Amino acid sequence: MNPLDLTTKLNRAGMGTGHEAAVTPAADPVFVAKATKAAIEFESFFIGNMLQQMRSGTRAMADDDSVFKDPVNRDMQDMADNMMAGQMANQRAFGVADAILRQLLPAAAPQTPAQTAPQTSLQTSHQKI
């Protein structure tokens, strides 16, 4: 949901500026789902672009008889890089999607699995060593 659309809907419903019961975009589950999907797709694009730049540097430095310079393997390597970028983005490996969501949804910031892990398990593992 576009924030401008939300403002228009609130004005039509008589809940314009200054009304305490205004609905924030972070409270709308459809907006949260779309924002999360877009953030993950952007992280996938970001990682894919980075891998593509790394692969082109590897191809430029490779020998003429190297597997990295072979045009037959190029398409498969590019496809594998894109698949890897998608998997890494779904795991939120780089944190780009989380940073975007913290800006878009400040009231409901996403928690990574590391933030939700109990601290007692870390302490007991150190005590066993």
Secondary structure, 3 states (H helix, E strand, C coil): CCHHHHHHHHHHCCCCCCCCCCCCHHHCHHHHHHHHHHHHHHHHHHHHHHHHHHHHHHHHHCCCCCCCCCHHHHHHHHHHHHHHHHHHHHCCCCCHHHHHHHHHCCCCCCCCHHHHCCHHHHHHHHHHC
